[in-house]
Amino acid sequence: MTALRHFLLALQFFTRVPVTGRLAAWVGYSPQMLRASAAHLPGIGWLAGGVAALVFVGVAMGLPGMAGAFAAAVLSTVATVMLTGAFHEDGLADVADGLGGSADRARALEIMKDSRIGAFGAIALVLALGLKCALIAVLAGGRLHAVAAAIVGAHVLSRLAPLALIRWLPYVGDSGASKAKPLADAISGGALAIGVLWTLPALALLALSHGAVHALAALLAAALAALWMARLFRRRLQGFTGDGLGATQQVCEIAIYLALAWRA
């Protein structure tokens, strides 16, 4: 029951799925619970990826050719954005604005707190979303069930990377105002293990649909992308912010699609 409460709290925090009324009262809330619920972030990836995969397959079955595959990729991405409230995309835009807008650490953090989007953020979003949809369309050259598996796997595996950042980097955001305030303290090794358990079936799914080599390549690509983002945040900010977690998920998701699509 505790694990279910933590999962539902993660669902409430990381998506727009309503957890209200008696259910919300049963789930409860505390900063400690929210911190523990982060372990289920890859579990949220199963939901987001499943919705995206269903939309993609449904649209691709009715729209033939590469243009139809690209349209299906766009609509599947729209579905995940609506489901999560652009939670991770917003983080990517803020990080791009902050790190691109100033080389000074304090100024970069200040820019990242600004809710308005700047040129660097807009460019990052356009490039990231465009690349994501293009790579999914490339994967659509194969079997639809393999594309669906790739979408689900990418959403799940990419959500493990933010947990690693929380575990090994210090929090440097505004603890008084940030949505990630309860995540400021590093999650436990047990919580990280729960996140890993969520990802193992996704890795197996990728191995069955794309082969063991591509599945391992996707895992390696996600790990390298996460390490690169961690190094960037440590060098530029001396730690992570809530926006940094969202940006890391987006970068890792794209890296997974790239690994799966490479000579697919």
C-alpha positions in Angstrom: 0.0 0.0 0.0 2.9 2.4 0.7 4.4 1.7 -2.7 1.0 2.3 -4.3 0.6 5.6 -2.5 4.0 6.7 -3.6 3.2 5.8 -7.2 -0.1 7.7 -7.2 1.7 10.7 -5.7 4.2 10.5 -8.5 1.3 10.3 -11.0 -0.2 13.4 -9.4 3.1 15.4 -9.4 4.6 14.4 -12.8 1.4 14.2 -14.9 -1.9 15.9 -15.2 -3.8 12.7 -14.4 -6.3 13.8 -11.7 -5.7 12.2 -8.3 -8.4 14.0 -6.3 -11.1 13.5 -3.8 -11.1 10.4 -1.6 -8.3 8.9 -3.6 -6.1 12.0 -2.9 -7.0 11.9 0.8 -6.1 8.2 0.9 -2.7 8.8 -0.8 -1.8 11.7 1.5 1.1 14.1 1.1 4.3 15.0 2.8 7.7 16.2 1.5 9.1 12.9 2.5 6.5 11.0 0.5 7.1 13.1 -2.5 10.8 12.4 -2.3 10.1 8.7 -2.0 7.7 8.9 -5.0 10.5 10.0 -7.3 11.6 6.3 -7.3 8.5 5.7 -9.5 9.3 8.3 -12.1 10.3 5.4 -14.6 6.9 3.9 -13.8 5.3 7.2 -15.0 7.3 6.5 -18.2 5.3 3.4 -18.7 2.1 5.4 -18.7 3.4 8.2 -20.9 5.1 5.8 -23.3 2.0 3.6 -23.5 -0.2 6.5 -24.4 2.3 7.8 -27.0 2.7 4.3 -28.5 -1.1 3.8 -28.8 -1.5 7.2 -30.5 1.4 6.5 -32.9 0.1 3.1 -33.9 -3.5 4.3 -34.3 -2.5 7.2 -36.6 0.2 5.4 -38.5 -2.3 2.6 -39.4 -4.4 5.2 -41.2 -1.7 7.5 -42.7 0.7 5.7 -45.1 4.3 6.5 -46.0 7.0 8.5 -44.3 4.8 11.6 -44.1 2.2 9.6 -42.3 4.8 8.3 -39.9 6.0 11.8 -39.1 2.5 13.0 -38.5 1.9 10.0 -36.2 5.1 10.9 -34.3 4.0 14.5 -33.9 0.6 13.5 -32.6 2.1 10.9 -30.2 4.4 13.6 -28.9 1.4 16.0 -28.5 -0.3 13.3 -26.4 2.6 13.0 -24.0 2.9 16.8 -23.7 -0.8 17.0 -22.8 -0.4 14.1 -20.4 2.6 15.6 -18.5 1.8 19.2 -19.0 5.1 19.7 -20.8 6.8 19.1 -17.5 10.1 18.0 -18.9 10.0 20.1 -22.1 9.6 23.2 -19.8 12.8 22.2 -18.0 14.7 21.8 -21.2 13.7 25.3 -22.4 14.6 26.9 -19.0 18.0 25.1 -18.9 18.8 26.3 -22.5 17.8 29.8 -21.6 19.8 29.8 -18.4 23.0 28.2 -19.7 22.8 29.9 -23.1 22.0 33.3 -21.7 24.9 33.7 -19.3 28.2 32.2 -18.4 27.8 33.4 -14.8 26.4 30.8 -12.5 24.2 33.1 -10.4 22.8 34.8 -13.5 22.1 31.5 -15.2 20.1 30.2 -12.2 18.2 33.5 -12.1 17.3 33.2 -15.8 16.1 29.6 -15.3 13.6 30.8 -12.7 12.0 33.2 -15.2 8.8 31.7 -16.5 9.2 33.5 -19.8 10.8 31.6 -22.7 13.8 33.2 -24.5 15.5 32.6 -27.8 17.7 29.8 -26.5 14.8 28.0 -25.0 12.6 28.3 -28.1 15.4 27.0 -30.3 16.1 24.1 -28.0 12.5 23.1 -27.9 12.1 23.3 -31.7 15.2 21.3 -32.3 14.5 18.7 -29.6 10.9 18.1 -30.6 11.7 18.1 -34.3 14.6 15.6 -33.8 12.4 13.4 -31.6 9.6 13.2 -34.2 12.0 12.6 -37.0 13.8 9.7 -35.3 10.5 8.1 -34.4 9.4 8.4 -38.1 12.7 6.8 -39.1 11.9 3.9 -36.7 8.5 3.6 -38.4 10.2 2.1 -41.4 10.1 -1.1 -39.6 7.2 -2.9 -37.8 4.7 -0.8 -35.9 5.0 -3.0 -32.8 8.8 -2.3 -32.8 8.2 1.4 -32.9 5.7 1.2 -30.1 8.2 -0.7 -28.0 10.9 1.9 -28.8 8.6 4.7 -27.7 7.7 2.9 -24.4 11.3 2.0 -23.7 12.6 5.5 -24.4 10.1 7.0 -22.0 10.8 4.6 -19.2 14.7 4.4 -19.5 15.0 8.2 -19.9 13.2 8.8 -16.6 15.8 6.8 -14.7 18.5 9.4 -15.5 17.0 12.2 -13.4 17.1 9.8 -10.4 20.9 9.4 -10.8 21.3 13.2 -10.8 19.3 13.5 -7.6 21.3 10.7 -6.0 24.8 12.0 -6.9 24.6 15.8 -7.4 23.7 18.5 -4.9 20.6 20.6 -5.3 21.3 24.2 -6.2 17.8 25.5 -7.1 15.7 27.9 -5.1 14.6 25.7 -2.2 12.0 28.2 -1.2 10.0 28.3 -4.4 11.0 25.4 -6.6 8.6 22.6 -7.5 11.6 20.3 -6.9 12.1 21.4 -3.3 11.1 18.0 -1.8 13.7 16.4 -4.1 16.5 18.6 -2.9 17.8 15.9 -0.6 19.3 13.0 -2.3 17.1 9.9 -2.8 18.1 6.7 -1.0 19.8 3.8 -2.7 16.7 1.8 -2.2 14.6 4.3 -4.1 17.1 4.3 -6.9 16.9 0.5 -6.9 13.1 0.7 -7.3 13.6 3.0 -10.3 16.0 0.4 -11.8 13.4 -2.3 -11.3 10.9 -0.3 -13.3 13.3 -0.1 -16.2 14.3 -3.7 -16.4 11.1 -4.9 -18.2 11.5 -1.9 -20.6 15.0 -3.0 -21.5 13.8 -6.5 -22.0 11.0 -5.2 -24.3 13.6 -3.3 -26.4 15.7 -6.5 -26.6 12.8 -8.5 -27.8 11.7 -6.0 -30.4 15.0 -4.5 -31.6 17.6 -7.1 -30.6 20.0 -7.2 -27.7 22.6 -5.1 -29.5 20.3 -2.2 -30.1 18.8 -2.5 -26.6 22.3 -2.3 -25.1 23.2 0.6 -27.4 20.1 2.4 -26.3 21.0 1.9 -22.6 24.6 3.1 -23.3 23.3 6.1 -25.2 21.1 7.1 -22.3 23.9 6.6 -19.8 26.3 8.7 -21.8 23.7 11.4 -22.3 23.0 11.4 -18.5 26.7 11.6 -17.7 27.2 14.5 -20.2 24.3 16.4 -18.6 25.6 15.7 -15.1 29.0 17.0 -16.0 27.5 20.1 -17.6 25.5 20.9 -14.5 28.4 20.2 -12.2 30.7 22.5 -14.2 28.2 25.3 -14.9 25.9 25.2 -11.8 27.8 23.0 -9.3 24.6 20.8 -9.0 21.2 20.1 -10.3 17.9 22.0 -10.5 14.4 20.8 -11.1 14.6 22.2 -14.7 17.9 20.2 -15.1 16.0 17.0 -14.3 13.5 17.7 -17.0 16.2 18.6 -19.5 18.1 15.4 -18.7 15.0 13.3 -19.4 14.5 14.9 -22.8 18.1 14.6 -23.9 18.2 10.9 -22.8 15.0 10.1 -24.6 16.4 11.6 -27.8 19.6 9.6 -27.3 17.7 6.4 -27.0 15.7 7.0 -30.2 19.0 7.8 -32.0 20.6 4.6 -30.8 17.6 2.5 -31.8 17.2 4.2 -35.2 20.9 4.0 -36.1 21.2 1.6 -39.0 17.9 0.1 -37.8 
